[in-house]
Amino acid sequence: MRTAAAATRPPLWLLAELTYRCPLHCVFCSNPIDYAQHRQELDTADWKRIFSEARALGAVQLGFSGGEPLLRDDLEELVAHARGLGFYTNLITSGVGLTEARAKALKAAGLDHIQLSFQDSTRELNDFLSSSRTFELKARVAGIIKSLGYPMVLNCVMHRYNLPHVGRIIQMAEAFGADYLELANTQYYGWAWLNRTALMPTVHELREAEGVVIAQRARLDGRMKVIWVSPDYADAKPKPCMAGWGAVFMVVAPDGTALPCHSARMLPGIAFPNLREQSVREAWFHSDGFQRYRGQAWMSSTCGSCDERGHDFGGCRCQAFLVTGDAAATDPVCPKSPQRGRIDAMLAGADAERACASGAVAPQPLRFVPGAAQQAG
Ligand code: FES
């Protein structure tokens, strides 16, 4: 029996993926692999209605994301509407398109905070991994964000290529005057899943980088908060993904599809609601998509009898599907999963990759996200 809708609390967090379009082509992009198939974006009126409905339900935080949300020329209007409703608003951006004039206009519209992504502390790697020449632009944008008094989070997705630079990445963020630095180890979904063999660090590389983070935190003494998002593959402990399926978080994709997480639309056999046709309330409380893995009734006997189920909420459904082919399976990261060996084999694969230096194993090529037009063609 599924969790009764009456026991479900309203969403607290709404993430508006305004567009899948993006000038960057990152090898770990969180866009769906087939993102070019989902072209029709919600219009301004639809987004405003969705924000109003979510706020009326009780949502308090609204993230503007993508793709690159600055490609929407109604972003200022949407921010103003959200702020007027009382949302705390943040912009999650690559920085491309954030001119001083636009940053001022967003400030005037009430934008509370900006998260700016970097790919590395060096121009070469930043530009290589995003297949774009954006390093200098990002540095300028960081200056604009600070000069206008926004709280600034720098975000850097970590993987085998940039983990050796972690100390320099922290120093770069410090030099920019970031308030927070989020070092988010790659989560293997979407494009990162395609590139997992090439991106995955060894456990030794991760531990070394974590040691640098711990030492730098002590040096910074609280002046800049450094957040290390540990990869659960190496920790052998399932993450409490999204704080539970359909518990606090709703993602709205550019075409209006409402999802419990960024990756869920690739799960087979689930009809996720579209907010062109349904209200936020209907989608959240009554759709199969949000009910499917809500609560604990869906859990296997392994998860349903585990003392950790109230903390990890059964781990990650998308990870379970990608690794085992069954979204309802015990998260394969968990030591209790009969499929844990698949994760261990991937970690062992990272060690084998290092044998490339000796010529024993052929290096894995990286697959870059094509432009939407290329992909659709
Ligand atoms: Fe979809 Fe974890 S990313 S449930």
Boltz pocket constraint, residues with backbone or C-beta under 6 A from the ligand:
constraints:
  - pocket:
      binder: B
      contacts: [[A, 189], [A, 241], [A, 242], [A, 260], [A, 261], [A, 262], [A, 263], [A, 264], [A, 315], [A, 316], [A, 317], [A, 318], [A, 319]]
      max_distance: 6.0
